[in-house]
Amino acid sequence: MVTGARIATNTVTRRMNTDILTLSQLLSPNFPVGAFAYSHGLETAIDDAAIDDALSLQDWLHDLLYFGSAQSDAVLVNMAYTGDASEVDLIARAFAASAERLKETDLQGVAFCETVREVWDIELGRLCYPVAVGQAVRAMDLDPELCTALYLQAFIANLVAAAMRLVPLGQVEGQKIQAALKPDCVVIAKTCIGATADELHSCTWGADIAAMRHETQYSRVFRS
């Protein structure tokens, strides 16, 4: 029995390496990019009662993953991994649907770049968030597919956390939504491998308009 336990432990060790842990660190909620301050327009959607329970939130996030800003971010991460960061950054900024969306991706990107420089001594410059992530993964020679899946999971987790404060939504319901959308994160990560600008698209008009309207919302908790 002791021998069997050692074999099991060694098997797990062979499958584990610090690359996975580094990606988990980069995309952890406690990585200091200030994601908790942004709702990505979700605050306005909730205020308008477009989202009022777990099911409507899950549907909203599902659409962002396949047709909206989460999908385009995944494409940008992979474009930055294989292409010229400056060029991709310009595309990413032009693709932002509103002033607050642009500020969100810019300020999170700045914080991400500064932290990567201080911790790993890697200079990324000033890049918006998904482009900075793609460049960091390239510089560290990490797996872009796994990075994309974790990026999308972090994207969903942040918006679920925002909704839990506003809907209101229970913690268990929030975890169920994240669990339900994990397979979608994996699918999108696979389809975005080697993505180019030809794959960059978004048609979630409701989410984009909510983000625009949030700029003048009278009372608000989040910065976007």
Secondary structure, DSSP 8 states (H G I E B T S, - for coil): -HHHHHHHHHHHHHH--HHHHHHHHHTSTTSSS-GGG--TTHHHHHHTTS--SHHHHHHHHHHHHHHSHHHHHHHHHHHHHHS-HHHHHHHHHHH-SSHHHHHHHHHHHHHHHHHHHHHH-----S--HHHHHHHHHHHTT--HHHHHHHHHHHHHHHHHHHHHHHTT--HHHHHHHHHHHHHHHHHHHHHTTT--GGG-----HHHHHHHHHHTT-SS-SS--
